[in-house]
Amino acid sequence: MKKTARKKRPIFIAIEGGEGSGKSSLVMALKEKFGDKIFFTREPGGSAYAETIREAAIKDPLAKFAPPLTTLCLMFAARFDNIANAILPTLKRQMPVIADRFDASSYAYQVAAQSSDDLEDVFWTLRGKLDIVPDLYVFLDVDPREGLRRAAARNQSLLAGYDNFDDREIAFHKKVRKGYLEFFKKVPHKIIDANQPFEKVKADFLTLIEEKIKV
C-alpha cells in the first residue's frame, strides 16, 4: 500500500530592521500585493494577549526604565502566545506566515544594545523553548543615522507610531545594527540594502518574498 506523502509546511518568514528601515511600509506593500493569501502577524503582539503585552513592553512610558531582562522576558512572553494562538494554527491551515519582527529584534535590542551581551544565555535558553522559529529572516539594513532621520520625520506626521526606542541616542542604534548582524550569522537570512531609494528597496523586497512563498 502506498504511503500518502505528507504535505510540506508553508514557509514562515520574519521581516527585521532597525528604526527607519522602511519595514512597516514594505510589510504594507506585501499586504496589498498578496492580501489574504498570507497571514501577517507582528511582534511584540500578533495574538490577542500578546497585543496586551505589547502595550506594556513598548508603549507604556515606564517601559523606557525597565531593566533589559524585564523587557526581554516580556517580548518572549508575547512571542510564546503569538506562536501558540496565531502562528502555528495558521501554518496548520497551510497558509504562509509573515512576521513583522521576531526574535532577531529581541537579540538586537535587548541583548546587544541594552545588556552588553549579559543576557545572551537567557536569550538562547528562551529561544530553545519556542515551538517554531522562522525559516528565513529578511533584514532591511539601513545606516542608523539615516534610519533615525527617517523615523523622526515619520513620528512628526504620525505620533501614534512612536515607541520608546525611537528617541535613543545614535550609539544605541549602532549597537542594534551590530546585534542584528551577529544574530544573522546563526540563522538563515537575506539582507536587503535599505539605504537605496524606497522604490528600489520595495522591488527587491517583493521579488524576494514572492520567490520564497510561492503562492
Buried (B, 14 or more C-beta within 10 A) or exposed (E): EEEEEEEEEBBBBBBBBBBBBBBBBBBEBBEEEBEEEBBBBBBBBBBEBBBBBBEBBBEEEEBEEBEBBBBBBBBBBBBBBBBBBBBBEBBEEEBBBBBBBBBBBBBBBBBBBBBEEEBBEBBEEBBEEBEEBBBBBBBBBBBBEBBBBBBEEBBEEEEEEBBBBBBBEEEBBBBBBBBBBBBBEEBEBBBBEBBBEBEEBBEBBBEBBEEBBEE
